[in-house]
Amino acid sequence: MSVSKVFSFVALAFFFLIFSTAVPVGTVADTTESHDDKLFLQQAANTISWMITLGEFARKQAASSDVGKYGVQMADDYRKHLDTLNLLARQKGWSLAPDDNAARRNTTQSFSQKFGAEFDRDYISLMEDENNFLVIRYRQEAQKGLDAEIREFASGKIKILEGYVAWAHKILLDLPKPVLK
């Protein structure tokens, strides 16, 4: 059998496989509508829970009073935020699973062993990045989410999250620059 015949056969089999397993148009949206909103709540809750833990570290391990205040504020504000996320999920009949993100576990472990200036710079830089990520994700949910109540929740948090990004950025700029050895 020539290469072109084998290629034609494989292409035809692939084409048949794609079109023979196609799902009717309406059913994909029907099964993913609530899934996307649930996924948003799940990801937000996991990120927020993690940021609460890191905020508690900042309370104990920061050298800069600004970093410590930021961590305390993050932990306090995000506890309320997490309560609202969990309430929304319960109202929708969803349960949110515990976070199983290995990168977050490793980062938490790493931050638990940092103190002083090293902690300050790494923590506040991470908080700027993570809150920036949350702004993007919440903006997406506010614009494209299918559940009106979850869209409204996300929309209402965007300015607050942007404030956290700006605050972290200012603190980061004000921290002493690291000294290279």
PyMOL commands that set and color helices and strands:
alter all, ss='L'
color gray80, all
select helices_A, chain A and resi 3-20+25-61+65-91+102-111+116-144+148-174
alter helices_A, ss='H'
color red, helices_A
deselect
rebuild
show_as cartoon
